[in-house]
Structure formats: structure tokens, C-alpha cells
């Protein structure tokens, strides 16, 4: 979704074996209402590990956190790794204050996230259910 009339949006492309979803603008409750469907479609059909790039996000609140958590849940169900690019220290602080920082693999730059090989076993993945 890329509508220049909105103060937010997302675009996606596959790069180095990962689906990179780049958000831009203000990720608030209004953005969440408009972007949830697009994000769900991308993460529910994805066969690649996912990188959410928030480098161009100017504002992040609980609405934006909701988008991140939705993507995390969708990728975990598919046993894919999710990395969030958070250059802005304030955005990293928002994750910490919300108590969800430990749920996400965080990279400071997109290049850092892309440097980890896709499917790297040291990446954050949900525990594999054991069948006893």
C-alpha cells in the first residue's frame, strides 16, 4: 500500500531471501486500522523470513506496536523468523516500556538484519513443539 495522501504506509520486496516490509510515517491507531489487512496478507502468505523496517517511521505508539505483534504472531505460526529494524532509540524504548522488547529480534540498520543468513538457526524462532 503506498498512498501519498496518507501520513503512513508500507511497501514490500524480497531481498537476500527475506521479505522486507518497509513502514513509513506515523504508525498509530489510524495506521493500524488501514494497514492491518495489507500486513496480514503479506505475512500469512510469506515463505521467507521477514524483516520489518521501521527506519522511516516518524511516530510509533500502541497502534504501531499492535502491527508488530500481529506480524510476530503470523511469522511464528509459520515458523519464520521476524527481525525489526529500529534505528530510532525512542522506538526501541517504546518496545521496552510496553514489555515486548524481548519478543523481537531487533537490528539497528537494515544492513545488519540482512547480514544474518536466512533461516539462521541462531535467529529467534518459536520453540518446536515436542511430541512425547
N, C-alpha and C positions, 0 to 999 in steps of 0.2 A: 504494500500500500504506500503510495507516495503522492499525497495531495498537498501541493504547496500552499493551499489556503488554510491548512491546519497547522497549529503550533507544535506538531509532533508527527511521528510516523515511523515506519520501518521498511527496510529493504533487505533482500537476502541474496546470497550467491554461495556456490560451493567453491571452497579454496583449500588446497592441500588436503583433500579428503575430509573436510569438515564443512558443515552448513554454518555459514557466518550470517547471523541476523543482526543487522546494524539498526539500532534505535537512534532517533534524533529528536531534539526538542524537549518538551515538558512531559514527563511521564507521571501524570496524576490520575485521579479517578476518571476524568473525562477521557483521557487517552486509553485507559484500561477498557472502558466501555467500547471504544472504537477499534482497538487493536486485538482484543482477545480472540476473535474469530480467525483473523489472519495468522496470529501466532499459533493457535491450536492447529490449524490446517498444516502449517509448516512442521511443527514438532510431532504431530501424530502420523505423518506420512514419511518422515525423515528416516533414512537408513544410515546416516552419518552421525558421528559425534557432533555436538552443537556448541557454537560459540555465540554468546550474546554480547555484542559490542556496544557498550554504553558511553563510548568516548565522546559522542556528540550530544549527549543528554545534558540539558541545562538545569533541569529540576527533577527531583525524584522524591516521591512520598509513598504512602502506603498503597496507593493505586499502582505505582510502578513496581513496588515490591510484590504485589499480587501477580503481576505479569511474570516476574522472575520465578515465583513459586509455582505458577502454572506450568511454565516451561520445564522446571526441575522435575515436577511430578510426571509430566509426559515423557521426558527422556529417561527417567528411572524405570518407568513401566516398560520401556523398550530396551532397557539395559544399555543405554547410550550414555556417554559422558557429557556433562554440561560444564562449560567454563564461562565465567562472566568477566568481561574486560571492564574494569573500573579504574580509570585514571584519576578521577576526582576524589581526593581524600574525604570530602564531605559525603559522597555517595557510599564509600566504604564504611563511614561512621553510621550512616542510616541503617545499613545491614547489621552492624554490631548492636546498635541501640534496639533494633527490632528483634534481636536474639536469633537471627538466621544466618549470620556470617559464616558459621562453621558448616552450614549445609551446602555451601557453594565453593567450587574451585574458583579462585579469583586470580586474574592476571592484571598487571598494571598497564600492559600495552597489548595490542592485537598481535604484534610480532612475537611476544612472549607466549601467548596462547597457541599460536601456530607452530612454535618451535617444538612443542610436545607432540611426538608422533601419534597419529590417530590410533585409537584402541590401545594406547599405552597402558600396561597392566598396573602402573603406579598411579594412574589417574583415579579420581574419586568415582567409584561405582557403587551401586547399592549392593548389599550383601546378597550372595547367591543363596536361595532357599535350599535347605538340606532336606533330603527325602530319606528319613530314617525308617 
